[in-house]
Structure formats: structure tokens, C-alpha cells
Amino acid sequence: MPLIGGNAKAGDGPYLVAEADESDGTFLLLKPEMAVVTNIECDHIDYYSDLEQVKQAFAQYLRQLPPQGFAVVCSDCPQIRELMGSIPGRYITYGLQWPANYTAFAIRHSLAGVAADIYKNGALLGRLSLKIPGEHNVTNALAAVAIGQELGLSFSDIADALISFNGTGRRFEVLGQASGVTVVDDYAHHPTELAATISAARDMASFKRIIAVFQPHRYSRTQAMYAEFAQALTQADAAVIQELYPAFEQPIPGVSAQLIVDEGLRLGFADITYAPGEEATLAKLTELTLPGDLLLVMGAGNIRRVGERFFEKVPRR
């Protein structure tokens, strides 16, 4: 996080805020007093057997809250809604689609970010502006507003803090512009994340085309979600799919990035192309991109290098 100059910072207040990672179940070692659950989806299937097991892990996490604690949960997520009745203590809801304690209306997108009117139990708290794009970040901000309000902060203090937040590394991080092409790097590696990132770019309405570059992460995730990846990528105007990044996994016969391309073509998305590696990806992008385009580079592997090296290639054409 550029705002704090790293990925952690020791403060001097009474609260410790931590991001809990469910990927290997170690979040169950935490005993929080307050818990925010943003979404529950079928992911990390190298550790969990199915979505039901993921849900049970989150249910256990919420059961670990102390009697005086509380949960802040996103009611837009169907899996979270299923767990609400089993939360042993108090919980507060937030969301954009379903009735919630905290919600937002009059959302406006711009190059500067996104803004919305924030409501608590039907009453207007005020206008909130963010320097980061996308409705998904409005939703995330609602969770922060809920926690702040529960801790006694005024909405104006919360809004002032959130407008100072300028994002994190690899989350819609603008790398620069070359020959009129804007290059953005994002860590998105799950179908929902891809869809949210492309949607955020589309909402900005400032680019002629969105060219998505995606590197799938892990054989197991690609095997389980190639159809969902292809569906999410159809929101872009064109897509280049680089061969997957295996992380620590061994190859699975028949599983490659080509699965996503084939599914995209089956869905009628003609402008989707397979690239076996970094050089092939850069060659395709040099040929494909035009001034006014947004080049959206996405993935959890080493795909960022494509965005960084793009500046070496494009000015020469």
C-alpha cells in the first residue's frame, strides 16, 4: 500500500486491523473481536474440496467471535446470506443489491474514481468519494463505514479518511501510457474479480476499447473455472490469454489456457487469442492496441511484466 509505504504498519491506537486469508484455512487461527466478510466463493480448491467446505470454514470463523463482538457481512453474497442465521452474535449488513443496514445510491463514475450517497438504515449519512474506481470498491467502502460507525466515528471523519486512500499495488494500478494506450495492472485471478475489474474500467467510459490480458493462475483453478473466466472476459472488447502460471502445482493433463480461449470462442467472443508466453503476448498486443485503448493486464502470476515491457515495444511501431 503506497499510503503506508509497505504491506503493514504499526500504529499506536487500541485496534489492530488484519486481512485474514482463507486460502489455506489459517484464518481460523485468528480470534477477532470484529469480523468483516466481503464474499464467499468456490476458490482455493487445492485446499478445499468444494464450496460447502469453504462455507463451513467461514461459519467456524464467525462462531469464534466473542459475545461482545460483531460481524459486518455483505448481504449481496448468497453464500453469506445462507450463513447469517447461524452467526451466534450481532451482525450488521451492507450491500448494493439486497436490503442492508448500510447501502449506497446515486453512484457516479469518473476518471477521478467513484462517488455515492451512503445510507444507514434508510437515513442518508452523506456523500462519499473514492479515488479508486468500481462499484465493488463502493461496496468495500460500505464495510469500512459500518466498522467506523460502530466504533463511534462520525461519517465526515470516515469520508475524509477514505478519500485519502489511493489504492494498493496491483489493484487497478495505472502503470502509464504509451502511444495513447493506458496500461493498468491488476491482481484479479478469479472470475468475479475479472468481471469487477473490467466493469470498473467500462464504467469510467473514457476509453475507446478495453483490451484484456489475462494469465490464469494454477492448473486446478483453471480446470474448475475456465468457463467462468471466459464468460467474464467477454465484457472486454478483445482478450489475449497467456499460458497459465502454475505456482507450485504440477500439470494436469488437458488443462491449459487454451481451455479459456476455446470456451470464449464457443460463447461467440471472436476477439480472444491464445499466447503461449510473454513474447507472443507482447507481439500480439503491439499489433492489436490503438491510441485510446485501455490495456488491462490481469493475473496473480508474473503477468505484470507484460504491462511493464509494453512500453518498450509500443513506441517503436
C-alpha positions in Angstrom: 0.0 0.0 0.0 1.7 3.2 -1.1 -0.2 5.1 1.6 1.7 3.3 4.3 4.9 2.5 2.4 4.6 -1.2 2.7 2.2 -4.1 3.4 2.0 -3.5 7.2 2.4 -0.6 9.7 2.5 -0.5 13.5 0.2 2.2 14.9 -0.3 3.4 18.4 -4.1 3.1 18.8 -6.1 0.3 20.5 -7.0 -1.5 17.3 -5.2 -4.0 15.1 -6.7 -4.5 11.6 -5.6 -7.6 9.6 -6.6 -9.1 6.3 -7.5 -12.8 7.0 -6.6 -15.2 4.2 -8.9 -18.3 3.9 -6.8 -19.9 1.2 -5.2 -22.5 3.5 -7.5 -22.4 6.5 -5.1 -20.5 8.7 -7.6 -17.7 9.2 -9.2 -20.0 11.7 -6.2 -19.4 14.0 -7.4 -15.8 14.4 -9.8 -14.8 17.2 -11.1 -11.4 16.1 -13.4 -9.1 18.1 -14.9 -7.7 14.9 -15.0 -9.6 11.6 -15.8 -8.3 8.1 -16.8 -10.9 5.5 -16.9 -9.5 2.0 -17.7 -12.6 -0.1 -17.6 -16.4 0.0 -17.0 -18.2 -3.3 -15.7 -21.5 -4.6 -12.0 -20.9 -4.7 -8.7 -22.3 -3.3 -9.9 -25.8 -4.4 -6.3 -27.0 -4.0 -7.2 -26.8 -0.2 -11.0 -27.1 0.0 -12.9 -29.9 -1.7 -15.9 -27.8 -2.7 -17.9 -24.6 -1.9 -19.7 -26.2 1.0 -16.4 -26.8 2.7 -15.4 -23.1 2.2 -18.8 -22.0 3.7 -18.2 -24.2 6.7 -14.8 -22.7 7.3 -16.3 -19.2 7.3 -19.1 -20.3 9.6 -16.5 -21.5 12.0 -14.6 -18.2 11.7 -17.8 -16.3 12.6 -18.5 -18.6 15.5 -15.2 -17.6 17.0 -16.4 -14.1 17.6 -16.7 -13.2 21.4 -20.1 -12.4 22.9 -19.3 -8.7 22.9 -18.1 -8.8 19.3 -19.9 -8.4 16.0 -19.7 -9.2 12.3 -20.1 -6.9 9.3 -21.2 -9.0 6.3 -22.1 -8.4 2.7 -25.7 -9.3 2.1 -25.2 -9.2 -1.7 -23.4 -12.6 -1.5 -25.8 -15.5 -1.5 -23.4 -17.7 0.5 -23.1 -15.1 3.2 -26.9 -14.8 3.3 -27.1 -18.5 4.0 -24.8 -18.2 7.0 -26.5 -15.2 8.6 -28.9 -17.2 10.7 -26.1 -19.2 12.2 -24.0 -16.2 13.3 -24.1 -16.5 17.1 -23.8 -12.8 17.9 -24.7 -9.5 16.5 -24.1 -8.8 12.8 -24.5 -5.7 10.5 -25.2 -6.0 6.8 -24.0 -3.9 3.9 -24.6 -4.2 0.1 -25.9 -2.7 -3.1 -28.4 -5.2 -4.3 -30.1 -6.6 -1.2 -31.7 -4.8 1.7 -28.9 -3.9 4.1 -28.2 -1.7 7.1 -25.6 0.2 5.0 -26.1 0.8 1.3 -25.3 3.3 -1.4 -27.3 5.1 -4.1 -26.6 7.7 -6.9 -23.3 6.1 -7.8 -21.3 8.2 -10.2 -18.1 7.1 -12.1 -15.3 9.2 -13.4 -11.6 9.2 -14.2 -11.1 10.5 -10.7 -12.8 7.5 -9.1 -16.3 6.8 -7.9 -18.8 8.6 -5.6 -22.0 7.6 -3.9 -24.7 8.6 -1.4 -24.3 6.4 1.7 -27.3 5.4 3.8 -27.6 3.8 7.2 -30.9 2.1 8.0 -32.6 4.2 5.4 -31.2 7.5 6.6 -28.7 9.5 4.4 -25.3 9.8 6.1 -23.7 11.8 3.3 -21.8 11.7 0.1 -18.7 9.5 -0.1 -15.9 9.9 -2.8 -13.2 7.4 -3.6 -10.0 7.8 -5.7 -10.3 4.2 -6.8 -12.8 3.0 -9.5 -15.7 0.5 -9.5 -18.9 -0.4 -7.7 -17.1 -3.2 -5.9 -15.0 -0.6 -4.2 -18.2 1.3 -3.1 -19.3 -2.0 -1.6 -15.9 -2.4 0.2 -16.2 1.2 1.4 -19.6 0.4 3.0 -17.9 -2.2 5.2 -15.4 0.4 6.3 -18.2 2.9 7.0 -20.0 0.3 9.1 -17.0 -0.6 11.2 -16.2 3.1 11.7 -19.7 3.9 12.7 -19.8 1.0 15.2 -16.6 2.4 16.7 -18.1 5.8 17.2 -16.5 7.7 14.3 -18.6 10.4 12.5 -19.4 9.9 8.9 -17.5 13.0 7.9 -14.3 11.6 9.6 -14.8 8.3 7.8 -15.4 10.0 4.5 -12.3 12.2 4.9 -10.2 9.1 5.6 -11.5 7.1 2.7 -10.9 9.9 0.1 -7.2 9.8 1.1 -7.0 6.2 0.2 -5.3 5.9 -3.2 -5.4 2.1 -3.6 -2.9 -0.7 -3.3 -0.3 -2.1 -5.6 -1.7 -4.4 -8.3 -5.3 -3.3 -7.8 -6.2 -1.2 -10.9 -2.7 0.2 -10.7 -2.0 2.6 -13.6 1.5 1.8 -15.0 1.4 4.7 -17.5 0.6 5.5 -21.1 2.4 4.6 -24.3 1.3 5.9 -27.8 -2.1 6.8 -26.4 -2.6 3.4 -24.8 -3.2 3.4 -21.0 -1.8 0.4 -19.2 -3.3 -0.9 -15.9 -2.1 -3.8 -13.8 -4.5 -5.8 -11.6 -4.1 -8.9 -9.4 -7.5 -10.3 -10.5 -7.3 -14.1 -10.8 -10.8 -15.2 -10.0 -13.8 -14.9 -12.5 -15.6 -12.5 -10.1 -12.5 -10.3 -9.8 -12.0 -10.2 -13.6 -15.6 -9.2 -14.1 -15.4 -6.5 -11.4 -12.2 -5.1 -12.8 -13.4 -5.0 -16.4 -16.7 -3.5 -15.2 -14.9 -0.7 -13.3 -13.0 0.1 -16.4 -16.1 0.2 -18.5 -17.9 2.4 -16.0 -15.2 5.0 -16.4 -16.4 5.5 -20.1 -13.1 7.1 -21.0 -11.5 4.5 -23.3 -12.3 3.5 -26.9 -11.7 -0.1 -26.2 -10.8 -2.4 -23.3 -8.1 -4.9 -24.2 -7.8 -7.6 -21.5 -4.6 -9.6 -21.0 -5.1 -12.5 -18.6 -2.8 -15.1 -17.2 -4.6 -17.9 -15.4 -3.2 -18.9 -12.1 -2.8 -22.6 -11.2 -3.9 -25.7 -13.1 -6.6 -26.6 -10.5 -8.3 -23.2 -10.7 -8.2 -23.2 -14.5 -9.6 -26.6 -14.7 -12.5 -25.8 -12.4 -13.3 -22.3 -13.6 -12.2 -21.9 -17.3 -15.9 -21.4 -18.4 -16.4 -18.7 -15.8 -13.1 -17.0 -16.8 -14.2 -17.0 -20.5 -17.6 -15.5 -19.6 -16.1 -12.7 -17.5 -13.6 -11.8 -20.3 -16.4 -11.4 -22.8 -17.0 -8.0 -21.2 -13.8 -6.8 -22.8 -13.5 -5.7 -26.4 -10.7 -8.1 -27.0 -8.6 -10.5 -24.9 -5.2 -12.1 -25.0 -4.8 -15.2 -22.8 -1.3 -16.0 -21.9 -0.4 -19.6 -20.9 -1.1 -20.2 -17.2 1.2 -19.6 -14.3 1.4 -22.9 -12.4 2.6 -21.6 -9.0 3.6 -24.7 -7.2 1.2 -27.1 -8.9 2.1 -30.0 -11.2 0.5 -30.0 -14.7 -2.9 -31.6 -15.1 -3.4 -33.4 -18.4 -5.5 -31.5 -20.8 -5.5 -28.3 -18.8 -4.0 -25.1 -20.3 -5.0 -21.5 -21.0 -6.4 -22.8 -24.3 -9.5 -24.0 -22.5 -10.4 -20.4 -21.8 -9.9 -19.4 -25.4 -11.9 -22.3 -26.7 -14.8 -21.5 -24.4 -14.7 -17.8 -25.3 -14.9 -18.7 -29.0 -17.8 -21.1 -28.2 -19.6 -18.2 -26.5 -19.2 -16.1 -29.7 -16.3 -13.9 -28.4 -14.3 -13.8 -31.6 -11.6 -11.4 -30.4 -10.0 -13.8 -27.9 -6.5 -15.1 -28.6 -4.1 -17.6 -27.0 -0.5 -16.6 -26.4 2.0 -19.3 -25.3 4.3 -16.9 -23.5 5.4 -13.4 -22.7 7.0 -12.6 -26.1 3.9 -13.9 -28.0 1.7 -11.8 -25.8 3.7 -8.6 -26.4 3.8 -9.3 -30.2 0.0 -9.7 -30.2 -0.5 -6.5 -28.2 1.8 -4.5 -30.4 -0.3 -5.5 -33.3 -3.7 -5.1 -31.6 -3.6 -1.9 -29.5 -4.6 1.5 -30.8 -4.5 5.0 -29.3 -7.4 5.5 -26.8 -7.3 1.8 -25.7 -7.1 0.6 -22.1 -4.7 -2.3 -21.8 -5.9 -4.2 -18.7 -3.2 -6.7 -17.5 -4.7 -9.2 -15.0 -3.4 -12.2 -13.1 -1.7 -13.4 -9.9 1.5 -14.7 -11.6 4.2 -12.8 -13.4 1.9 -11.1 -16.0 2.8 -7.7 -14.6 6.0 -7.9 -16.7 3.9 -7.8 -19.9 2.5 -4.4 -18.7 5.9 -3.1 -17.8 7.6 -4.3 -21.0 4.7 -3.0 -23.2 6.3 0.5 -23.0 9.5 -0.9 -24.6 7.6 -2.2 -27.6 4.8 0.1 -28.5 6.6 3.5 -29.1 8.6 1.8 -31.8 5.7 0.8 -34.0 
